[in-house]
Amino acid sequence: IAKAPYAIYNVGNNQPVALQRFIAAIEQSCGKQAVKEYLDMQPGDVLKTYADISRLKDVIGYQSTTPIEEGVESFVAWYRRYQRGNLV
């Protein structure tokens, strides 16, 4: 079988982040409190999930160094610029 000319890689942090920490980072970056409704686990919910970056690490030595709070803040800033049409 011929090797495909392209590959797909997970880019992220290979450590799980607690949902409450993730929500807190979004709230902080947006300057708004989320309205939360706590429910029991729903069908399809998973206890843990995270990006497996092992292939990317093997190929280029990638290792995430950005804390979730910093990454969310950067994404929110980008998204606000995107919504205004200022992608510079």
N, C-alpha and C positions, 0 to 999 in steps of 0.2 A: 504494500500500500504506500503510495506516495505521501510524503509529508506535506501537510497543509501549509500554504504560504503565510498564513496568519494564525495568531493565537489569541485567546481571551484570558485575561488575568483578573483576579480579584485584587483591587487596590483598596486598602483600608487598614484598620487596626486589627491584628489577630487576637485581641483580647476582648472577651465579652464586656459589655457596659450595661450596668443596671438601668432598667427602663426609667426609673425615677431620676437618675442622674442625667440621662439623655433629655428627659422632659425639662428638668431644671435648667439645662444648658440652653434649650430653645427658649424658655421663658426669659432667661437672663438676656439673651441676645435680641429678643423681640421687644423686651420691656413690657411684657404682658404676662399675666397669670393664666395658665390653662384652666379650662373648666374640665375637671376630671370626674368620671363616674366609674367607680371600681366595680368590676363584675368578676364572677368566677371564671376560671379558664374556659375558653370557648373552643369548639371543634376547630382544629387546625392551628391553635396556639402552640407555641413551643416554649420550653423552659429557658433554653439558651440558644443563641445563634451569633455567629461572628464570621468575618471574612477569613477564609483559609488562604493566606498569602504565600504559602510555602513554594509554589511554582515560581512566582515572581521573585521571591528571595533567592531561589536556586539560579534563576536566569540572570538577574541583574544585581543581586545583593540588596534588594529593597528591604528596608525596615522602617516601619512607621515610627515617627518621633513626635507627632502632633497630638496633644491631649484632645479628648472629645470636645471639651468646652471651647478650645481655640478653633477647632475645625468647624464646629457649628457656627461660631461667631463669624468666621470667614465666609461660610456659605450664605448666611443670612445677609451679610453685607453685599455679596455678589448678587444675590437674588433681588435685593432692593434696587441695585443699579440696573439689573436686567429689566425689571418691571418699568423703570423710567426710560429705558432705551439707551442708557449710558454704560455700555459694556467696556469702557476703557479702564 
